[in-house]
Amino acid sequence: MTNEQTPQAPRRRLQIRLGIAAVVGILVLVFVLENRTRVRMHYLGADFSAPLWLMLLVVAAVGVLIGFLLSWRRQHHDE
């Protein structure tokens, strides 16, 4: 029986995932606490004012969404 086939393997993987999630959560919390200042953004004639962490989160989410859509389009266009 290999290490991956033992009954303890799924529990160990879950513990590793929870540990990684905890570290990422702490890093996100530190990032939010360090970037609480309000910033103004001008885009296509609109004027926004929000905390820096929120602006960065929105821009990152839009980037991920665009990447996902382009990848999805490429996969379905090739078929």
BELCOR-V672797 format. One line per field, one symbol per residue. phi: phi as a letter, one per 40 degrees, with the letter a starting at -180 (. if undefined). psi: psi as a letter, one per 40 degrees, with the letter a starting at -180 (. if undefined). A space follows every 10 residues. Layout:
BEGIN
phi->???
psi->???
END
This chain:
BEGIN
phi->.ccccccccc cccccccccc cccccccccc dcccbcccbb bbafgcbbba cdcccccccc cccccccccc ccccccccc
psi->hideeieedd dddddddddd dddddddddd dddefeiiih hhhfeihihi iddddddddd dddddddddd ddddddde.
END
